[in-house]
Amino acid sequence: MRASSILDPALEQQDPIARRAYLGTRLRETVAWAHSRSPHVRRAFDKAGIGPRDVASLDDLTKIPITRKDDVPALQAKEPPFGGMIAVEPGRLARVFASPGPILDPQSDVEDFWRFGIALAAAGFRAGDIAMNSASYHLTPLGFMLDSAARTLGCVVVPAGTGQTDLQVRTASSLRATGYLGTPSFLYALLKRGRELGSPLQIEVAFVTGEMLPDSLRAELENDFKVRVLQGYGTADQGLLAYECTEKGGMHLHPECILEVLDLETGAQAAPGQPGQLVASIFDPAYPLLRFATGDIGTMAPPSRCACGRTAPKLAGLLGRMGDAVKVKGMFIRGAEIEKALKAFPAVARFQAVVTRDHHQDHLEYVLEVAPGAAVDIALVAEALRDAVKVRGAVRTGAVPENARRIDDRRVWK
């Protein structure tokens, strides 16, 4: 089976019939490969009473059992290290990441493994651009996702990572960096800090992902700082799934994946404009995730002809998450992880993580209800939670309603 590589630009302009036939062929090839190499896929097919020959075209997609992202931690714990989901020997991988969950995410040794190059090209990144990559390179894969894509296009990448805002501003200013990769909130922080330090940055184009891009933030970045900002949608497991062109108005589906929007109640294909869970299939030989339920909720845009010339349908937008996970500062936090970390502190009777947003920045606070007559070391709790969740949050004691949600997301996206 052929591996992912630099995308043929012609795939972005296929007519619907050719596109459907192409995706059907890629699906059939991937199913055959995965069934022969991945124990998880083989078991799932056996349980469903089907074999690889039952998936001959895109019409047979719904025969494939769904794998839920929220089930991956348990699958990997039961059958370490990857739950039988990879289709190559672990020694053939290039890198392995540890995302919140915990979930081990494999990367094979393929150029632009996560397929972000097409999105950066659509945003306007070109060979010779100097790009600040402010996504994390530590254990989670986003930094490498964007880095490898930019290098594929011939960009010069500054592996800035997260934090150290002033140092990043000085570096970007000294290099006259014109590109940015990372979350939109940190781009805003860099540009704002640059002005405060008297070193306004010369960033012209940005590709952002990892968190919501509210209209108000995009307008401020484009109008006040004169940065062209385009976004993409992807996951740590499957890489890029959709991306904006300069026409905006939704994100084109990547030509090398299948993205379904399934009704939240029936599981049937949702109509354009109707919210549903995003379920994706990718064709990677190392990690062939088929009908992988991301836990994200989104809508498809009504069919239309895009002035950019790309013919793929558009994902209209993301609406949030289902299940016990919320993305904060570009990282998922899960109630189960928080609860596990707090088991080391028996004085904590109940807890709630509260997520808010102010001036385009996420804020996380843990409220701990302590048992009567007991005490807890706030500093130790904060350290344990930071190690477990990978996102820094304030910790305070207080009352927590008995039936309160473990994570209370109070953010409003405008």
MIPA-287276 format. One line per 3 residues: number of its first residue (from 1); for each residue x, y, z of C-alpha. Coordinates in Angstrom, 2 decimals, always signed. Layout:
BEGIN
NUM> X:Y:Z  ...
This chain:
BEGIN
1> +0.00:+0.00:+0.00  +1.32:+3.45:-0.88  +2.14:+5.87:+1.90
4> +1.05:+9.48:+2.29  +3.30:+11.90:+0.44  +3.26:+15.33:-1.13
7> -0.24:+15.83:-2.49  -0.95:+16.07:-6.20  -2.55:+19.53:-6.63
10> -4.97:+18.06:-9.17  -6.73:+16.20:-6.34  -8.01:+19.54:-5.03
13> -9.93:+20.13:-8.24  -11.50:+16.75:-8.93  -15.13:+16.73:-9.99
16> -17.48:+15.05:-7.50  -17.73:+11.78:-9.44  -13.94:+11.43:-9.82
19> -13.43:+12.38:-6.19  -15.90:+9.76:-5.00  -14.26:+7.09:-7.14
22> -10.80:+8.06:-5.91  -11.83:+7.95:-2.25  -13.54:+4.60:-2.81
25> -10.35:+3.15:-4.24  -8.24:+4.51:-1.38  -10.75:+3.16:+1.15
28> -10.75:-0.30:-0.44  -6.93:-0.41:-0.46  -6.70:+0.74:+3.14
31> -9.30:-1.72:+4.40  -7.46:-4.62:+2.77  -4.12:-3.50:+4.20
34> -5.46:-2.74:+7.69  -7.36:-6.01:+7.93  -4.21:-7.95:+7.14
37> -1.93:-5.98:+9.48  -3.96:-4.41:+12.33  -5.32:-6.77:+15.02
40> -7.82:-4.11:+16.13  -9.28:-3.73:+12.64  -9.44:-7.49:+12.14
43> -11.24:-8.01:+15.45  -13.69:-5.18:+14.71  -14.50:-6.61:+11.29
46> -14.91:-10.13:+12.70  -17.29:-8.85:+15.37  -19.33:-7.05:+12.70
49> -19.40:-10.19:+10.57  -17.69:-8.62:+7.55  -14.44:-9.00:+5.67
52> -12.34:-6.68:+3.52  -14.16:-7.77:+0.35  -17.37:-6.35:+1.78
55> -15.91:-2.85:+1.40  -15.57:-2.38:-2.36  -16.46:+1.31:-2.70
58> -17.53:+4.41:-0.80  -21.08:+3.01:-0.76  -19.86:+0.38:+1.71
61> -18.35:+2.87:+4.17  -21.12:+2.47:+6.76  -20.42:-1.27:+7.03
64> -17.16:-0.45:+8.82  -17.50:-0.38:+12.63  -16.83:+2.94:+14.35
67> -13.89:+3.30:+16.75  -14.33:+6.03:+19.36  -11.42:+8.23:+20.36
70> -12.61:+8.09:+23.96  -12.10:+4.30:+23.88  -8.46:+4.49:+22.76
73> -6.91:+4.86:+26.26  -8.63:+1.66:+27.39  -7.69:-0.17:+24.19
76> -4.05:+0.81:+24.59  -4.03:-0.11:+28.28  -5.50:-3.54:+27.50
79> -3.10:-4.24:+24.62  -0.03:-2.00:+25.00  +1.39:+0.00:+23.50
82> -1.06:+0.85:+20.67  -4.12:-1.32:+21.29  -3.40:-3.35:+18.16
85> -4.34:-0.34:+16.04  -1.09:+0.21:+14.15  -0.33:-1.79:+11.01
88> +3.48:-1.79:+11.13  +6.06:-2.96:+13.63  +6.67:-0.30:+16.31
91> +10.35:-0.24:+15.40  +9.46:+1.18:+11.98  +7.90:+4.32:+13.48
94> +9.71:+7.65:+13.45  +8.26:+9.12:+16.64  +5.69:+8.34:+19.32
97> +3.82:+11.06:+21.19  +1.89:+10.97:+24.46  -1.27:+13.04:+24.18
100> -3.69:+13.71:+27.03  -5.95:+10.75:+27.64  -3.40:+9.27:+27.91
103> -3.11:+8.28:+24.24  +0.05:+7.20:+22.44  +0.09:+8.69:+18.93
106> +2.45:+7.06:+16.39  +4.19:+8.86:+13.52  +5.67:+6.92:+10.62
109> +8.72:+8.02:+8.66  +6.80:+9.66:+5.81  +7.24:+13.20:+4.54
112> +4.42:+15.43:+5.81  +2.92:+12.44:+7.65  +0.00:+14.51:+8.99
115> -0.78:+16.13:+5.59  -0.74:+19.77:+6.75  +1.32:+20.96:+3.77
118> -1.76:+21.47:+1.62  -3.27:+23.79:+4.23  -0.13:+25.90:+4.59
121> +0.10:+26.23:+0.81  -3.54:+27.34:+0.68  -2.82:+29.92:+3.39
124> +0.02:+31.39:+1.33  +3.19:+29.93:+2.84  +5.97:+29.67:+0.27
127> +9.57:+28.47:+0.02  +11.95:+30.82:+1.82  +9.38:+32.12:+4.32
130> +10.63:+32.30:+7.89  +7.89:+30.92:+10.13  +7.61:+31.00:+13.90
133> +6.19:+27.65:+15.01  +4.71:+28.30:+18.44  +2.99:+24.93:+18.81
136> +4.22:+22.50:+21.41  +7.00:+20.07:+20.51  +6.85:+18.41:+23.93
139> +5.23:+14.94:+23.92  +2.20:+16.10:+21.90  +2.52:+16.17:+18.08
142> +1.22:+19.58:+16.94  +4.67:+21.20:+16.79  +5.98:+18.46:+14.52
145> +2.77:+18.44:+12.47  +3.25:+22.06:+11.47  +7.04:+21.90:+11.33
148> +7.15:+19.02:+8.85  +4.49:+20.63:+6.67  +6.33:+23.95:+6.52
151> +9.62:+22.22:+5.71  +7.87:+20.32:+2.91  +7.06:+23.70:+1.34
154> +10.64:+24.92:+1.79  +9.94:+27.29:+4.66  +12.53:+28.10:+7.32
157> +11.05:+27.04:+10.66  +11.85:+28.54:+14.05  +10.87:+25.78:+16.54
160> +9.71:+28.23:+19.19  +7.29:+25.96:+21.05  +5.02:+27.34:+23.75
163> +5.69:+30.06:+26.32  +8.60:+32.52:+26.64  +6.59:+35.23:+24.91
166> +9.24:+37.96:+25.15  +11.97:+35.70:+23.77  +9.74:+34.66:+20.90
169> +8.97:+38.31:+20.13  +12.67:+39.22:+20.10  +13.50:+36.21:+17.91
172> +10.70:+36.87:+15.44  +11.66:+40.55:+15.26  +15.37:+39.83:+14.75
175> +14.68:+37.31:+11.98  +11.95:+39.44:+10.41  +9.72:+36.39:+10.47
178> +6.72:+36.75:+8.14  +4.85:+33.55:+9.03  +3.26:+32.08:+12.14
181> +2.12:+28.55:+13.01  +0.25:+27.70:+16.20  -2.87:+28.66:+18.13
184> -4.64:+31.95:+17.35  -4.63:+33.11:+20.97  -0.84:+32.90:+21.21
187> -0.46:+34.72:+17.90  -2.49:+37.54:+19.41  -0.30:+37.48:+22.54
190> +2.89:+37.71:+20.45  +1.64:+40.58:+18.28  +0.33:+42.51:+21.26
193> +3.55:+41.99:+23.23  +5.60:+43.06:+20.22  +3.84:+46.41:+20.20
196> +4.28:+46.80:+23.94  +8.03:+46.19:+23.61  +8.36:+48.62:+20.72
199> +9.22:+45.75:+18.35  +6.13:+45.31:+16.17  +6.33:+41.99:+14.36
202> +6.30:+41.68:+10.58  +4.15:+38.57:+10.42  +2.04:+38.63:+7.27
205> +0.43:+35.19:+7.15  -0.64:+32.77:+9.85  -2.01:+29.25:+9.85
208> -3.75:+28.54:+13.13  -5.24:+25.41:+14.65  -5.66:+23.67:+17.99
211> -8.43:+25.90:+19.30  -11.45:+27.91:+18.22  -10.90:+31.00:+16.06
214> -13.70:+33.40:+17.03  -14.73:+36.02:+14.45  -13.80:+38.79:+16.87
217> -10.23:+37.49:+17.24  -9.77:+36.98:+13.50  -11.03:+40.51:+12.84
220> -8.59:+41.97:+15.36  -5.65:+40.02:+13.95  -6.47:+40.98:+10.37
223> -7.62:+44.56:+10.88  -5.39:+45.77:+13.71  -2.26:+43.73:+13.01
226> -2.65:+43.20:+9.23  -2.06:+39.43:+9.43  -3.84:+37.12:+6.98
229> -5.18:+34.32:+9.19  -6.41:+30.97:+7.91  -7.29:+27.94:+9.96
232> -7.46:+24.18:+9.71  -9.05:+21.32:+11.59  -7.25:+18.15:+12.55
235> -6.61:+15.75:+15.39  -3.50:+14.32:+17.01  -4.57:+10.87:+15.83
238> -5.42:+11.61:+12.20  -3.67:+14.82:+11.23  -5.30:+17.43:+9.00
241> -8.90:+16.78:+8.00  -10.06:+20.16:+6.65  -8.56:+23.57:+5.86
244> -9.54:+27.06:+4.75  -8.77:+28.65:+1.42  -8.55:+32.44:+1.05
247> -12.29:+32.55:+0.32  -12.92:+31.29:+3.86  -16.57:+30.47:+4.49
250> -15.76:+27.00:+5.77  -12.92:+24.49:+5.50  -12.41:+22.25:+2.47
253> -12.18:+18.56:+3.31  -8.69:+17.18:+2.72  -8.63:+15.21:-0.56
256> -6.88:+12.30:+1.20  -9.49:+11.57:+3.87  -13.17:+10.83:+4.32
259> -15.05:+12.97:+6.83  -18.58:+12.13:+7.93  -20.92:+14.22:+10.07
262> -23.20:+11.80:+11.91  -26.43:+12.74:+13.65  -25.93:+12.86:+17.42
265> -29.00:+10.71:+18.11  -29.42:+8.34:+15.15  -25.84:+8.03:+13.90
268> -27.09:+8.56:+10.34  -25.48:+11.01:+7.93  -26.41:+14.53:+9.04
271> -27.79:+16.98:+6.49  -25.79:+20.15:+5.69  -26.20:+22.62:+8.52
274> -27.26:+19.91:+10.97  -24.82:+19.31:+13.85  -23.24:+15.91:+14.24
277> -20.17:+14.08:+15.44  -17.18:+14.17:+13.09  -16.08:+10.68:+12.07
280> -12.99:+10.43:+9.87  -11.18:+7.76:+7.86  -7.58:+8.19:+6.75
283> -5.43:+6.07:+4.47  -2.14:+5.91:+6.31  -0.39:+2.51:+6.14
286> +1.12:+2.82:+9.62  -1.99:+4.01:+11.47  -5.06:+3.19:+9.34
289> -7.84:+4.73:+11.40  -11.16:+3.85:+9.78  -14.39:+5.55:+10.83
292> -12.68:+7.10:+13.84  -15.14:+9.10:+15.96  -13.24:+12.21:+17.00
295> -15.68:+13.41:+19.66  -15.84:+16.81:+17.94  -19.19:+18.24:+16.86
298> -19.47:+20.16:+13.61  -21.64:+20.86:+10.57  -21.17:+20.53:+6.84
301> -21.75:+23.55:+4.63  -24.41:+23.38:+1.89  -22.97:+22.32:-1.49
304> -21.59:+25.28:-3.44  -18.88:+26.18:-5.96  -15.88:+27.84:-4.31
307> -14.23:+30.69:-6.19  -10.81:+29.28:-5.27  -11.33:+26.39:-7.69
310> -11.17:+23.64:-5.05  -14.04:+21.22:-5.37  -14.04:+19.37:-2.03
313> -17.06:+19.91:+0.24  -16.63:+22.27:+3.16  -16.86:+21.74:+6.88
316> -18.89:+24.77:+7.97  -17.46:+24.92:+11.46  -16.89:+23.29:+14.82
319> -19.45:+23.56:+17.59  -17.74:+21.88:+20.53  -17.12:+18.45:+22.02
322> -19.13:+15.48:+23.15  -18.00:+13.23:+25.94  -15.71:+14.02:+28.86
325> -13.12:+16.25:+27.17  -12.64:+19.97:+26.56  -9.82:+21.68:+24.68
328> -8.07:+24.40:+26.68  -5.10:+26.38:+25.34  -4.91:+23.92:+22.46
331> -4.76:+20.84:+24.74  -7.50:+18.41:+25.73  -8.33:+18.12:+29.40
334> -10.46:+15.19:+30.53  -12.50:+14.79:+33.69  -11.23:+11.24:+34.12
337> -7.61:+12.43:+34.16  -8.39:+15.13:+36.72  -10.22:+12.65:+38.93
340> -7.34:+10.19:+38.72  -4.80:+12.84:+39.75  -6.95:+13.94:+42.69
343> -7.21:+10.40:+44.10  -3.81:+11.11:+45.65  -5.52:+13.72:+47.83
346> -8.25:+11.96:+49.86  -9.21:+15.23:+51.55  -10.77:+16.38:+48.25
349> -14.42:+15.31:+48.37  -15.51:+16.85:+45.05  -13.99:+18.99:+42.30
352> -14.89:+21.01:+39.26  -12.66:+22.42:+36.50  -13.98:+25.78:+35.28
355> -12.90:+27.08:+31.87  -13.39:+30.75:+30.98  -11.98:+33.12:+28.36
358> -10.89:+36.74:+28.62  -9.12:+38.93:+26.04  -8.77:+35.97:+23.67
361> -7.01:+33.85:+26.32  -8.29:+30.68:+27.99  -8.26:+30.44:+31.77
364> -8.55:+27.24:+33.80  -9.47:+27.08:+37.47  -9.94:+24.02:+39.67
367> -12.43:+24.32:+42.51  -11.88:+21.74:+45.25  -14.41:+20.94:+47.94
370> -12.49:+19.66:+50.95  -14.02:+17.23:+53.42  -15.03:+18.77:+56.78
373> -12.12:+18.97:+59.18  -9.59:+18.03:+56.46  -6.93:+20.13:+54.77
376> -5.12:+20.02:+51.45  -1.86:+21.52:+50.17  -2.97:+23.71:+47.25
379> +0.54:+23.93:+45.80  +0.94:+20.14:+45.72  -2.49:+19.71:+44.14
382> -1.69:+22.31:+41.47  +1.57:+20.53:+40.63  -0.13:+17.13:+40.39
385> -2.86:+18.50:+38.14  -0.35:+20.26:+35.90  +1.63:+17.03:+35.49
388> -1.50:+15.00:+34.74  -3.39:+17.42:+32.50  -0.47:+19.33:+30.91
391> -2.33:+22.64:+31.23  -1.57:+25.08:+34.03  -4.59:+26.08:+36.10
394> -5.31:+28.01:+39.28  -6.51:+25.98:+42.28  -8.79:+27.13:+45.07
397> -11.07:+25.55:+47.64  -14.81:+26.09:+47.61  -18.20:+24.42:+47.47
400> -18.98:+22.17:+44.50  -22.60:+21.10:+43.86  -23.10:+17.36:+44.27
403> -24.18:+16.76:+40.66  -21.92:+19.34:+39.05  -20.21:+18.53:+35.76
406> -16.55:+17.66:+36.19  -15.62:+20.26:+33.57  -17.69:+23.45:+33.29
409> -16.86:+25.22:+30.01  -18.18:+28.76:+30.31  -16.51:+30.20:+27.21
412> -18.59:+32.10:+24.65  -17.21:+32.16:+21.09  -18.00:+35.35:+19.17
